[in-house]
Amino acid sequence: MEFKESKPIYMQIVDRICNEILAGTYDEGGRIPSVREYAAIVEVNANTVVRSFDFLQSADIIFNRRGIGYFVSDGAKQQIMAMRRNVFMNEQLPDFFNEIDVLGISIDEVAELYRKRAN
């Protein structure tokens, strides 16, 4: 996996696992790879994956069954969507609005581009 310098690696792994859950790679109630297995998949230290799994557990996206492994929580897809929507609405969208203001782009121009994209 190629990583960006602008975001912590463990959070990029969180994003990847969330994307995999949303895409159906890992079903709700289903097992996900172990820390070591996932570390090998993304080619990072296992401690980095532990940090990612800890984050996902604290967000109720995955859970651990001692001695068995990690599993996707029921409702994980909705939780991921709510989390991402919150980040988008409260962090990314304000930055977007600031940028279009600075560049003198009207919301009508943005809406037109969005309509074209949707078609």
Beta strands, then each sheet from edge to edge (+ up, - down):
strand 1: 62-65
strand 2: 69-72
sheet 1: 1+ 2-
end
